[in-house]
Amino acid sequence: MLVCLFLIAFIPFTLNAKNNPLEEKLESNRVTITNNIKPDMLTYKHWTGKYNPDSFKVFVNDTEVAQGAALEITSETKTVNLKFDYSFVNGKRAGSKTVSYKLNDDITQANITFSWDDDNKIIIDNGTAVAL
């Protein structure tokens, strides 16, 4: 009797663990956004020399994403807000900028990069910048 109860209780968990279409659908409904900003991308080139920020933070939809880290969002999220905060010379030169991007359809990943020379500065592949 005890063995029978155990089998009845265990079988549904075993069946659900294998090829669960709901779980597969949930995984396919995710977009992984990775902060691929490298330190050399942050170097500001000025005629007086090259400068690196004391502090540089990246946010995706108000969630900080560290360098090399990733954040998962649902694929139903069509627009993401990318923000960066920077500080040079112990805060004497500081600022931030937010850029909204419309993500391309049917993507599973996107990478964030950075360029002081680009109008938007913070860039995401698999997306198009939109006006705020």
Rosetta constraint file for C-alpha pairs under 8 A:
AtomPair CA 1 CA 5 HARMONIC 6.36 0.50
AtomPair CA 2 CA 6 HARMONIC 6.24 0.50
AtomPair CA 3 CA 7 HARMONIC 6.23 0.50
AtomPair CA 4 CA 8 HARMONIC 6.21 0.50
AtomPair CA 5 CA 9 HARMONIC 6.12 0.50
AtomPair CA 6 CA 10 HARMONIC 5.94 0.50
AtomPair CA 7 CA 11 HARMONIC 5.86 0.50
AtomPair CA 8 CA 12 HARMONIC 7.45 0.50
AtomPair CA 9 CA 13 HARMONIC 7.62 0.50
AtomPair CA 10 CA 14 HARMONIC 6.38 0.50
AtomPair CA 11 CA 15 HARMONIC 6.19 0.50
AtomPair CA 12 CA 16 HARMONIC 6.13 0.50
AtomPair CA 13 CA 17 HARMONIC 6.18 0.50
AtomPair CA 14 CA 18 HARMONIC 6.89 0.50
AtomPair CA 16 CA 20 HARMONIC 5.70 0.50
AtomPair CA 19 CA 24 HARMONIC 7.58 0.50
AtomPair CA 20 CA 24 HARMONIC 6.35 0.50
AtomPair CA 21 CA 25 HARMONIC 6.02 0.50
AtomPair CA 22 CA 26 HARMONIC 6.20 0.50
AtomPair CA 23 CA 27 HARMONIC 6.32 0.50
AtomPair CA 24 CA 28 HARMONIC 6.24 0.50
AtomPair CA 25 CA 29 HARMONIC 6.17 0.50
AtomPair CA 26 CA 30 HARMONIC 6.90 0.50
AtomPair CA 28 CA 108 HARMONIC 7.22 0.50
AtomPair CA 29 CA 74 HARMONIC 5.69 0.50
AtomPair CA 29 CA 75 HARMONIC 4.99 0.50
AtomPair CA 29 CA 76 HARMONIC 7.44 0.50
AtomPair CA 29 CA 108 HARMONIC 7.84 0.50
AtomPair CA 30 CA 72 HARMONIC 6.24 0.50
AtomPair CA 30 CA 73 HARMONIC 5.61 0.50
AtomPair CA 30 CA 74 HARMONIC 4.50 0.50
AtomPair CA 30 CA 75 HARMONIC 5.06 0.50
AtomPair CA 30 CA 108 HARMONIC 6.25 0.50
AtomPair CA 31 CA 72 HARMONIC 5.52 0.50
AtomPair CA 31 CA 73 HARMONIC 5.30 0.50
AtomPair CA 31 CA 74 HARMONIC 5.94 0.50
AtomPair CA 31 CA 75 HARMONIC 5.57 0.50
AtomPair CA 31 CA 107 HARMONIC 6.64 0.50
AtomPair CA 31 CA 108 HARMONIC 4.41 0.50
AtomPair CA 31 CA 109 HARMONIC 5.06 0.50
AtomPair CA 31 CA 110 HARMONIC 7.30 0.50
AtomPair CA 32 CA 70 HARMONIC 6.36 0.50
AtomPair CA 32 CA 71 HARMONIC 5.66 0.50
AtomPair CA 32 CA 72 HARMONIC 4.43 0.50
AtomPair CA 32 CA 73 HARMONIC 6.52 0.50
AtomPair CA 32 CA 108 HARMONIC 6.15 0.50
AtomPair CA 32 CA 109 HARMONIC 4.53 0.50
AtomPair CA 32 CA 110 HARMONIC 6.29 0.50
AtomPair CA 33 CA 70 HARMONIC 5.40 0.50
AtomPair CA 33 CA 71 HARMONIC 5.22 0.50
AtomPair CA 33 CA 72 HARMONIC 6.17 0.50
AtomPair CA 33 CA 73 HARMONIC 7.70 0.50
AtomPair CA 33 CA 109 HARMONIC 5.71 0.50
AtomPair CA 33 CA 110 HARMONIC 4.80 0.50
AtomPair CA 33 CA 111 HARMONIC 5.71 0.50
AtomPair CA 33 CA 112 HARMONIC 7.23 0.50
AtomPair CA 34 CA 65 HARMONIC 7.95 0.50
AtomPair CA 34 CA 68 HARMONIC 6.60 0.50
AtomPair CA 34 CA 69 HARMONIC 5.83 0.50
AtomPair CA 34 CA 70 HARMONIC 4.12 0.50
AtomPair CA 34 CA 71 HARMONIC 6.43 0.50
AtomPair CA 34 CA 109 HARMONIC 7.71 0.50
AtomPair CA 34 CA 110 HARMONIC 6.38 0.50
AtomPair CA 34 CA 111 HARMONIC 4.91 0.50
AtomPair CA 34 CA 112 HARMONIC 6.08 0.50
AtomPair CA 35 CA 58 HARMONIC 7.81 0.50
AtomPair CA 35 CA 65 HARMONIC 6.52 0.50
AtomPair CA 35 CA 66 HARMONIC 6.74 0.50
AtomPair CA 35 CA 67 HARMONIC 5.38 0.50
AtomPair CA 35 CA 68 HARMONIC 5.21 0.50
AtomPair CA 35 CA 69 HARMONIC 5.74 0.50
AtomPair CA 35 CA 70 HARMONIC 6.18 0.50
AtomPair CA 35 CA 111 HARMONIC 6.11 0.50
AtomPair CA 35 CA 112 HARMONIC 4.89 0.50
AtomPair CA 35 CA 113 HARMONIC 6.92 0.50
AtomPair CA 36 CA 67 HARMONIC 6.49 0.50
AtomPair CA 36 CA 68 HARMONIC 5.56 0.50
AtomPair CA 36 CA 69 HARMONIC 7.98 0.50
AtomPair CA 36 CA 111 HARMONIC 6.02 0.50
AtomPair CA 36 CA 112 HARMONIC 5.37 0.50
AtomPair CA 36 CA 113 HARMONIC 5.54 0.50
AtomPair CA 37 CA 41 HARMONIC 6.50 0.50
AtomPair CA 37 CA 42 HARMONIC 7.81 0.50
AtomPair CA 37 CA 67 HARMONIC 6.29 0.50
AtomPair CA 37 CA 68 HARMONIC 7.39 0.50
AtomPair CA 37 CA 112 HARMONIC 6.42 0.50
AtomPair CA 37 CA 113 HARMONIC 4.71 0.50
AtomPair CA 37 CA 114 HARMONIC 5.97 0.50
AtomPair CA 38 CA 42 HARMONIC 7.15 0.50
AtomPair CA 38 CA 67 HARMONIC 7.51 0.50
AtomPair CA 38 CA 113 HARMONIC 7.77 0.50
AtomPair CA 39 CA 43 HARMONIC 7.04 0.50
AtomPair CA 41 CA 113 HARMONIC 7.83 0.50
AtomPair CA 41 CA 114 HARMONIC 5.94 0.50
AtomPair CA 41 CA 115 HARMONIC 6.00 0.50
AtomPair CA 41 CA 116 HARMONIC 7.92 0.50
AtomPair CA 42 CA 52 HARMONIC 6.22 0.50
AtomPair CA 42 CA 53 HARMONIC 7.08 0.50
AtomPair CA 42 CA 114 HARMONIC 7.07 0.50
AtomPair CA 42 CA 115 HARMONIC 7.13 0.50
AtomPair CA 42 CA 116 HARMONIC 7.43 0.50
AtomPair CA 43 CA 50 HARMONIC 6.32 0.50
AtomPair CA 43 CA 51 HARMONIC 5.51 0.50
AtomPair CA 43 CA 52 HARMONIC 4.74 0.50
AtomPair CA 43 CA 53 HARMONIC 7.39 0.50
AtomPair CA 44 CA 50 HARMONIC 5.60 0.50
AtomPair CA 44 CA 51 HARMONIC 5.04 0.50
AtomPair CA 44 CA 52 HARMONIC 6.16 0.50
AtomPair CA 44 CA 116 HARMONIC 6.79 0.50
AtomPair CA 45 CA 49 HARMONIC 6.18 0.50
AtomPair CA 45 CA 50 HARMONIC 4.55 0.50
AtomPair CA 45 CA 51 HARMONIC 6.47 0.50
AtomPair CA 46 CA 50 HARMONIC 5.92 0.50
AtomPair CA 46 CA 51 HARMONIC 7.67 0.50
AtomPair CA 52 CA 88 HARMONIC 7.17 0.50
AtomPair CA 53 CA 86 HARMONIC 6.39 0.50
AtomPair CA 53 CA 87 HARMONIC 5.47 0.50
AtomPair CA 53 CA 88 HARMONIC 4.67 0.50
AtomPair CA 53 CA 89 HARMONIC 7.59 0.50
AtomPair CA 54 CA 86 HARMONIC 7.58 0.50
AtomPair CA 54 CA 87 HARMONIC 5.58 0.50
AtomPair CA 54 CA 88 HARMONIC 5.29 0.50
AtomPair CA 54 CA 89 HARMONIC 6.82 0.50
AtomPair CA 54 CA 90 HARMONIC 6.48 0.50
AtomPair CA 54 CA 91 HARMONIC 7.90 0.50
AtomPair CA 55 CA 85 HARMONIC 7.71 0.50
AtomPair CA 55 CA 86 HARMONIC 5.47 0.50
AtomPair CA 55 CA 87 HARMONIC 5.10 0.50
AtomPair CA 55 CA 88 HARMONIC 7.15 0.50
AtomPair CA 56 CA 84 HARMONIC 6.95 0.50
AtomPair CA 56 CA 85 HARMONIC 5.59 0.50
AtomPair CA 56 CA 86 HARMONIC 4.44 0.50
AtomPair CA 56 CA 87 HARMONIC 6.61 0.50
AtomPair CA 57 CA 64 HARMONIC 7.02 0.50
AtomPair CA 57 CA 65 HARMONIC 7.62 0.50
AtomPair CA 57 CA 66 HARMONIC 7.16 0.50
AtomPair CA 57 CA 84 HARMONIC 5.48 0.50
AtomPair CA 57 CA 85 HARMONIC 5.19 0.50
AtomPair CA 57 CA 86 HARMONIC 6.61 0.50
AtomPair CA 58 CA 64 HARMONIC 5.68 0.50
AtomPair CA 58 CA 65 HARMONIC 5.69 0.50
AtomPair CA 58 CA 66 HARMONIC 6.83 0.50
AtomPair CA 58 CA 82 HARMONIC 7.21 0.50
AtomPair CA 58 CA 83 HARMONIC 5.76 0.50
AtomPair CA 58 CA 84 HARMONIC 4.53 0.50
AtomPair CA 58 CA 85 HARMONIC 6.69 0.50
AtomPair CA 59 CA 63 HARMONIC 5.04 0.50
AtomPair CA 59 CA 64 HARMONIC 4.20 0.50
AtomPair CA 59 CA 65 HARMONIC 5.68 0.50
AtomPair CA 59 CA 81 HARMONIC 7.90 0.50
AtomPair CA 59 CA 82 HARMONIC 5.73 0.50
AtomPair CA 59 CA 83 HARMONIC 5.02 0.50
AtomPair CA 59 CA 84 HARMONIC 6.23 0.50
AtomPair CA 60 CA 64 HARMONIC 6.38 0.50
AtomPair CA 60 CA 65 HARMONIC 6.83 0.50
AtomPair CA 60 CA 80 HARMONIC 6.69 0.50
AtomPair CA 60 CA 81 HARMONIC 5.77 0.50
AtomPair CA 60 CA 82 HARMONIC 4.88 0.50
AtomPair CA 60 CA 83 HARMONIC 6.60 0.50
AtomPair CA 61 CA 80 HARMONIC 5.97 0.50
AtomPair CA 61 CA 81 HARMONIC 5.00 0.50
AtomPair CA 61 CA 82 HARMONIC 6.50 0.50
AtomPair CA 61 CA 83 HARMONIC 7.98 0.50
AtomPair CA 62 CA 81 HARMONIC 7.67 0.50
AtomPair CA 62 CA 83 HARMONIC 7.70 0.50
AtomPair CA 65 CA 69 HARMONIC 5.98 0.50
AtomPair CA 65 CA 70 HARMONIC 6.58 0.50
AtomPair CA 65 CA 71 HARMONIC 6.89 0.50
AtomPair CA 66 CA 70 HARMONIC 7.86 0.50
AtomPair CA 73 CA 77 HARMONIC 6.98 0.50
AtomPair CA 75 CA 106 HARMONIC 7.78 0.50
AtomPair CA 75 CA 107 HARMONIC 7.72 0.50
AtomPair CA 75 CA 108 HARMONIC 7.73 0.50
AtomPair CA 78 CA 102 HARMONIC 5.68 0.50
AtomPair CA 78 CA 103 HARMONIC 5.47 0.50
AtomPair CA 78 CA 104 HARMONIC 7.85 0.50
AtomPair CA 79 CA 100 HARMONIC 6.64 0.50
AtomPair CA 79 CA 101 HARMONIC 5.49 0.50
AtomPair CA 79 CA 102 HARMONIC 4.37 0.50
AtomPair CA 79 CA 103 HARMONIC 5.90 0.50
AtomPair CA 80 CA 100 HARMONIC 5.65 0.50
AtomPair CA 80 CA 101 HARMONIC 5.40 0.50
AtomPair CA 80 CA 102 HARMONIC 6.57 0.50
AtomPair CA 80 CA 103 HARMONIC 7.33 0.50
AtomPair CA 81 CA 98 HARMONIC 6.52 0.50
AtomPair CA 81 CA 99 HARMONIC 5.75 0.50
AtomPair CA 81 CA 100 HARMONIC 4.35 0.50
AtomPair CA 81 CA 101 HARMONIC 6.40 0.50
AtomPair CA 82 CA 98 HARMONIC 5.50 0.50
AtomPair CA 82 CA 99 HARMONIC 5.27 0.50
AtomPair CA 82 CA 100 HARMONIC 6.10 0.50
AtomPair CA 82 CA 101 HARMONIC 7.59 0.50
AtomPair CA 82 CA 122 HARMONIC 7.18 0.50
AtomPair CA 83 CA 96 HARMONIC 6.94 0.50
AtomPair CA 83 CA 97 HARMONIC 5.53 0.50
AtomPair CA 83 CA 98 HARMONIC 4.14 0.50
AtomPair CA 83 CA 99 HARMONIC 6.37 0.50
AtomPair CA 83 CA 122 HARMONIC 7.61 0.50
AtomPair CA 84 CA 96 HARMONIC 5.38 0.50
AtomPair CA 84 CA 97 HARMONIC 5.67 0.50
AtomPair CA 84 CA 98 HARMONIC 6.67 0.50
AtomPair CA 84 CA 122 HARMONIC 7.34 0.50
AtomPair CA 85 CA 94 HARMONIC 7.55 0.50
AtomPair CA 85 CA 95 HARMONIC 5.84 0.50
AtomPair CA 85 CA 96 HARMONIC 4.25 0.50
AtomPair CA 85 CA 97 HARMONIC 6.90 0.50
AtomPair CA 86 CA 94 HARMONIC 5.47 0.50
AtomPair CA 86 CA 95 HARMONIC 5.58 0.50
AtomPair CA 86 CA 96 HARMONIC 6.16 0.50
AtomPair CA 87 CA 91 HARMONIC 5.01 0.50
AtomPair CA 87 CA 92 HARMONIC 7.33 0.50
AtomPair CA 87 CA 93 HARMONIC 5.74 0.50
AtomPair CA 87 CA 94 HARMONIC 4.13 0.50
AtomPair CA 87 CA 95 HARMONIC 6.65 0.50
AtomPair CA 88 CA 92 HARMONIC 6.33 0.50
AtomPair CA 88 CA 93 HARMONIC 4.98 0.50
AtomPair CA 88 CA 94 HARMONIC 6.05 0.50
AtomPair CA 89 CA 93 HARMONIC 6.28 0.50
AtomPair CA 99 CA 120 HARMONIC 6.71 0.50
AtomPair CA 99 CA 122 HARMONIC 7.35 0.50
AtomPair CA 99 CA 129 HARMONIC 6.92 0.50
AtomPair CA 99 CA 130 HARMONIC 7.56 0.50
AtomPair CA 99 CA 131 HARMONIC 7.78 0.50
AtomPair CA 99 CA 132 HARMONIC 7.14 0.50
AtomPair CA 100 CA 129 HARMONIC 5.79 0.50
AtomPair CA 100 CA 130 HARMONIC 5.55 0.50
AtomPair CA 100 CA 131 HARMONIC 6.84 0.50
AtomPair CA 100 CA 132 HARMONIC 6.38 0.50
AtomPair CA 101 CA 124 HARMONIC 7.57 0.50
AtomPair CA 101 CA 127 HARMONIC 5.70 0.50
AtomPair CA 101 CA 128 HARMONIC 5.18 0.50
AtomPair CA 101 CA 129 HARMONIC 4.27 0.50
AtomPair CA 101 CA 130 HARMONIC 5.52 0.50
AtomPair CA 102 CA 127 HARMONIC 5.32 0.50
AtomPair CA 102 CA 128 HARMONIC 5.24 0.50
AtomPair CA 102 CA 129 HARMONIC 6.32 0.50
AtomPair CA 102 CA 130 HARMONIC 6.57 0.50
AtomPair CA 103 CA 107 HARMONIC 7.96 0.50
AtomPair CA 103 CA 126 HARMONIC 5.98 0.50
AtomPair CA 103 CA 127 HARMONIC 4.15 0.50
AtomPair CA 103 CA 128 HARMONIC 6.53 0.50
AtomPair CA 104 CA 126 HARMONIC 5.43 0.50
AtomPair CA 104 CA 127 HARMONIC 5.21 0.50
AtomPair CA 104 CA 128 HARMONIC 7.51 0.50
AtomPair CA 107 CA 126 HARMONIC 7.33 0.50
AtomPair CA 109 CA 126 HARMONIC 7.82 0.50
AtomPair CA 110 CA 124 HARMONIC 6.50 0.50
AtomPair CA 110 CA 125 HARMONIC 5.66 0.50
AtomPair CA 110 CA 126 HARMONIC 5.71 0.50
AtomPair CA 110 CA 127 HARMONIC 7.94 0.50
AtomPair CA 111 CA 124 HARMONIC 5.51 0.50
AtomPair CA 111 CA 125 HARMONIC 5.62 0.50
AtomPair CA 111 CA 126 HARMONIC 7.81 0.50
AtomPair CA 112 CA 122 HARMONIC 7.07 0.50
AtomPair CA 112 CA 123 HARMONIC 5.58 0.50
AtomPair CA 112 CA 124 HARMONIC 4.50 0.50
AtomPair CA 112 CA 125 HARMONIC 6.79 0.50
AtomPair CA 113 CA 122 HARMONIC 6.11 0.50
AtomPair CA 113 CA 123 HARMONIC 5.17 0.50
AtomPair CA 113 CA 124 HARMONIC 6.30 0.50
AtomPair CA 114 CA 121 HARMONIC 5.58 0.50
AtomPair CA 114 CA 122 HARMONIC 4.63 0.50
AtomPair CA 114 CA 123 HARMONIC 5.71 0.50
AtomPair CA 115 CA 121 HARMONIC 4.99 0.50
AtomPair CA 115 CA 122 HARMONIC 6.60 0.50
AtomPair CA 115 CA 123 HARMONIC 7.74 0.50
AtomPair CA 116 CA 121 HARMONIC 5.23 0.50
AtomPair CA 117 CA 121 HARMONIC 6.75 0.50
AtomPair CA 118 CA 122 HARMONIC 7.86 0.50
AtomPair CA 124 CA 128 HARMONIC 7.90 0.50
